[in-house]
Structures are given as structure tokens and as C-alpha cells.
Amino acid sequence: MQMDYDQERTYFRGHCIEYDTVDMFQMMVDLALEPRSVLAANVARAKNHKTHDLYKHLAKYDPFADTQESLLRTAYGYKTLGMPRLGLHGNIDYLDARVLQKFIMDNITPKKCLIVASGVRNHREYVDLVKERLGELLTVPEHQYTREKSEYIGGETRSWTESPNTNITLGFESVAWTDPDVAAFHVANTILGSATAFSSGGPGKGMYCRAVTNLMQQYDFVDSASSINSHFTDSGIFGIQLEGPGSHSAELMSVALEELNRLKEPIDDVELARAKNILKMNVLMAMERQDERLEEIARNFQTFGNLTFHQYCDRIDAVTSQQINNAMRKCLSGKPSLVVSGGAINLVPGITDVSKQLN
């Protein structure tokens, strides 16, 4: 049994032998929908404190561990998508049983739930089980709570860390999941790819992405380079992340902007076809296992309202160089979100210079 969550949704997953299906489902419903007791809230609060302590301890060994979260906070502010996934450490002591109960009544409600299962022999029996366990809850009036729509603001964050390296993360608002250009952003993300100086794996892994050919192989001061691509229900973020010696901070920014600008230029047919094939392979490999396919079905239905995962490969094949160029021009003309951390953060140009160079 596992519970997981991202910026927008919560997931409860259970795995069991067929004989235990009913008990497993009962337990999952109890975990998700039962109001929390004072004792459970206190235990959870203590564990959450320890999670934050562990995170802070591990951050000493990886000064750039929270770069992704800093980017979202810079892009959306201290609300909606910009809030940290673990929550604010200072808020934990205010999360008592009453607050948790209100959160459950607002967010984890029968009408907002989607229940999927695989490997169930008798579909009718399972539907009856769900109705029997959740049916009576529908008589309770639901809280008409709706999540606040995210608003992209952009900006700049610089944080000094005790490191000889500089990490530059530059992002721009892209599109939501339901936008027609989503496939174009995924292909562009694959074209840029990712590369690190100490890469594990066999020869040829990611060899042809631009992070390797245009950045790692051309510039000795690039220690790692990777594309950033995230989509949400009402927004998205696309960009690039580079890391290298602090003495070359300005050059790192320069080559990052150069690489983003190249996505506005026509893309060679061979490179485009290769990126599409890699992306399709990644998509299909990510759905190899039964439980992964089931999760994809659930996420897919909650995002689009119907099942579209069988169209993924066709949508990737339909992407053209022109579509990527147009999507990038529109994306890169917006306000940047810049996160700089490391030892020489003052050498990196600001977002005003970034906008000038890109437009």
C-alpha cells in the first residue's frame, strides 16, 4: 500500500493477491476518507518534522537539491504551484486533527475520487463493492471547494551556497496538459535532452541530444545540462538547467540562451525523427508494467475527462519542426523565471539581459 502526491493530486495505490481485494479496498478507503484523530495527527506531525530534518541534512551534500522547487516558487510565488511539496516547516505545528479533517472534507471527496483496478475477475462484484463502501458517503453534502487557479508571475531568485560550482535554471511559462502544443514541448524536451559529466550506462545512451552534442562536447566548462519540461492542469514550465564552475558563470548563461534560441530555428528531419522515436520508446517503456498502465489510465482520465493514452504515439508523430518553432517563439517571448545558486551568483546576468538576448 502506498500514498503519493504531486502539486495537484493525491494517489493511493494498493497491490494484493486476488483473495484480499475486498479487505485491501476497505483499508484504502479508510486511509483516504476517514477523518483523522488527534493521535494520528500528532504522529503525522512528528514524522513530518523528521522528513524536513532529513531533507535539510541531505541538502548539505547536494547544494542544488531544491532547484526544481525554487523554480516553481519563483515562477508562481508562495501559492498554488509555487508552494513546496513537503509544506512549509514553520506551518507543521499548526496542522492539528481539525485542520486535517477540513482538508479531507474539501479535497478528498467521493465526487473528486477516481477508482481504477486491474486483475479483478468479476467486474460487477467490484462495482458493487465500491458502491457499498462509498455509496453512503454521497448522501453527505460535499464542500464546494475549488482549487485556486495558478498564476505565472516569473522573476529571479539567487541563493549563495558553499560550492565552487554555479547552477543556472531558466524557465518560461509553457502550456497546460490540454493544450494542442503539449506534444511539441515534449519533443523539444527530448531534442534538448540531458547530460552529466559522470553519466552511468552503456555507450550511446542519450548521445545524440543537444545537451551532449552542443553543450557537453563543445564547452569544457559545462558539467551538466538538462531540459526542463513540466505541465499542469492550468499552466506549464519549459526551460534549461546548466551547472559548471563559478568562474564561468556568465558563459554558462550565454550558452543556455544560445541553445534555447536554436529551438526557434528549423529542425533537421533526421534529428526530429530521432527525438520522436526516443520519446515514443520512453512513453511505451513507462507503461510496461500493469500497475503503471493502470496509474496512467487514472491520471489520463482525471486530466482529459476521457482516455487518450492510446493516441500518444500518433500525436508525437504529428509534431512538425514548424510547430516546435512557433511554440518556442511564443514560450520564450514571455517573462523568464531565473534561479541561480552556487558560489559566484553575482556573475550571472539578470532576467532583463535574458529577455534582450532571447528577443
N, C-alpha and C positions, 0 to 999 in steps of 0.2 A: 504494500500500500504506500502511495506517495502523494504528497501535495506539493504543487509548484505554482508559481505565479509570475507574471511579467507586468509591464506597465499598465496593461489593460484588462487582463483576465486571470482567473484562478482556475487551476486544474486539479482534479482529484483522480488518481489512477489506481486501479486495483488489478491484481493478477492472481488467479487461483485455479485449482482444479475444478472441473465442472460440478462436482458434488457440493462444493461450498459456495456456489453462485449466490444463493439467497442470503446466506449469512454475510457474505462479502458486501453485497449491495446494501444490506441493512446497516452495516458498520460504516460504509461510505456516507450514507445519508445522515447518520448520527454525527459523524465528524463535520460534515459540511453545514448542516442546517440547525443542529441543536444549539440553544442559547448557551453561552459559556458561563461556567460557575466562577465564583470568586477564587476558589483554589486553582482552577485551571488557568485563570487569567494571571495569577501570581507566578505560577510555574513558567508560563509562556514569557512573562516579562523578564524573569531571571535568565531564561535561556537566550532571550533576545539581547540582553546586556552582554552575555558571553560571546555571542556572534559578533557584536560590534568590537569587543575587545580583541577577538581573534583577527578580525579584518584589519584593525589598526596595527597589530603585531606583524602580520604578513606584509603590510604596506611598507614596513621598514626595509624589506628585502626586494620589493618591486616598487620603486618610487612613482611609476606611471600606471599603477593598478586601477585607479579610478578615473582614467582619462575619458572613457566612454560615458560615464555618469556625469562628469564635468561638462562634456559637450552638450548633453541633453539639458543640463541645468542652465548653461549659457544660452542655449537656443530657445528654451521655453520659460525660463525663470523658475522661481520656487513655487511652482504649482503644476497641475496636470502632469504632462510627460517629464517635466523637469525635476519632480520630486524623487529623492533617492529610493531605490528598490527596497533597501533594508529599513527605510524610515529614518527620521532624524533622531540621533542618540538622545538628545535632550527631551524628546517627547515621550520616551518609553514609560516613564513613571506616571504619566497621565492616562495610560491605557489600562483602565480597570475593566471589570466584568461588564459594567453598564455600557461603556463605550464600544466594547467588542460586540455586545448584543445588538446595539443600534447599527453597527457596521453590517452585521449579518442580515438584519431585517431590511436594510437599504439595498445591499448589493447581492447577497446570495439568496435569491428568492426563486420559487418554483418557475415563475414565468421567464426568468432570466437563465434558467438551467437548460442545458442540453445533455441528454443522456444517450451514450452510444455504447454498444457492446459487440464483441465478436466471439465466435466459438460457442454461442448459445444454441443448443439443439432445438429447443422449442420456442419459437419467436413469440407465439401467443401467450405462453406461460410467463415469459419475461415482461411483456407489456402489462399483463395483469398484475405482476409483482410491483412494477413501477407505479401503476395506478393505485394499488392498495397502499403502498408506502407513502406516496406523495399526493394522492388524490385528496385526502382530508385537509391537506395544507392549503389547498386552493380556496377553501371557504374563508380563510383569514384574509382581510383586505390588505393588499400589498401597498407598501410605501411607494408613492410615485416619485422615486428618486432618480434623477438622470445625471450622468457624469458631465462635468463642465467641459466644454469644447476646448481643445488645446489651441493656443495662440502662439505662433512663432514670433519671437522678438529679435533674436540674434544678439551679437555683442562680442565681448572679448574678456577672457579670464587668463591671468598669468599667476602661476604659483611657483615659488622657489623651492627646489628640493635638493638635497645633498647628493648631487650626481654630476659626473663630468659630461654627461650627455644632455641634449635638448630634445624634447618631444614636441612636435607641432601637429595639432589636429585641427583641420579646417573643414567645416561643414556648411551646407546650404540647404534651405528647405526644398524638398523634392515633392513627392505626391503621396496621397493616401492609397491604401490597398485597392480600392475600387476604380482608380484612375486608369484610362487606357494605356498610359505610358509606363506602367509598372514593369512590364516585361523588358522595355527598353533600358530602364535603370538597372535591372538585374544583369542584362547582357553587358552593359557598360561597366558594371561592377566586376564581372568576370574578365573583361578585357584588361582592366587595370590590375586586378588580382592582388596577391600579397607575396612578400618575400622577406626573409630574415637572413642575416649573415651566417647564422648557425642553424641551417634547416635540416630537419630529420626526414628520412625517407629515401627512396631509391632515386636513381638518375632520371631526369626528365619530368619530375614532379613540379608542375607549375612553371616549367622552363620558359614557356612562350608568352607569359603575361607581361604587360608593360612594366610592372613593378620590378621584374627581373631584367628584361632586355634594355629598358630605357633608363632605369634608375640604379639598380644594384650593380649592373655590369659597366655602366658609364661613369659613375661617380664613386670614388673610394670613400667619401665621407657619409654615404648613406648606409646606415647599419640595418635598418628595416624600413619597409614601405608597404602600406596596405590601403586598399579601398575601404570606404565606409558606406554602408547602404542599409538603412532601416526604414520600414514602412509601418504606419499605424492606421487606426480607423479614420482619423481626420487630418493626418499630416504625414510627413516623412522627412528623412535627412540623408543627404548624399555628400560624400567628401573624400578626403585623403588624409592619411596619417603617416608622418615620417619621423625617424629618430636617427640622430647622429651626434658627433662630437660638438660640444658647446661652441668651440672656436669657429665652426662652420654654420652657425645658426641662420645667418642671413641667406647663405647659399641654399640651405635646406628649404626655406620658404620659396626662394626663386624657382627651384626645380619642381616643387609641388605645384606652383601656379602654372608653370610651363606644361606640366603633364595634364592638368585639368583643361587648359586651353586646347590641347591636342584633341580632346574629345569633341570639340566643335568642328573639327576638320573631317572630311570624308574618310571612312574606314575601309581599308583594303578587304576585298571579298574573302580572301583566304583567312585573314585574321578574324573576320566576323564569323565565318563558318566554324572556325576552331573554337571560338568563345561560346557559340551556341551549343556545340557538341559537348563541351566540358560542362556547361550549365545543365544541359539535359541529363548528362550522366550523374551529376551531383544530386539533381532532383530525384531521379529514379533510385539511386543508392540510398537516399534518405528515407525512402518508403519501402525498403526491402523487407523489413520485419512486420509482422501482423499488427503488433501494438503501435508501431509508428504510423502505419497506414490508417489505423483507427483514429489516432490523435489528429492526423492531417484532415480526416473527414470532419471531425468535430470542429477544428479551428476554421476549416474551409466554409462549413455551413454557417457558423456564427459570424464570419466576416462578410460573406456574399449573400447569405439567405438561400442559397442552393449549392449543389455540388459542382464545382468547376475544375477539380484537380485533374480530371482526365483530359482537360484542354491545355494543360501547362505546356506540353511539348509543342503543340500547334501554335500557341501564342509566341513561344520563343522563336520558332521557325519564321514567323511572320514579321519579326523585327527587321527593319532596314537601317542602313547607315544614316539615311536622311532623318529617320525618326529619332535615332540616338542624338544626332547633331542638334536637332530642334529642341529636344528635351533638355540637353545640356546648356544650350544658349539661354533658355528660359530659367533653368535652375540657377546657373552661375551669375545671372544678372541680379539676383536677389541679394539680401543683406547677409554677409558671412557671419558664422559663429566660429570664433577662433579660441582654441585652448592651447596655451604654451606652458610647459613645465620643464624644470631642469635647472642647471646651474647658471646658464647665460641667457636668461629670458629677455634681458633688455636689448639684445642684439637683433631680435626678430621684429620685422616691420609690423605696423598696426593694421587694423582692418580697413582704414582709409586707403592705404597703399595697395592692399589686396584688391579692393574694388576697382582701383585705377588700372592695375595690371590686367585684370580679367575683362574689363570692358573698355 
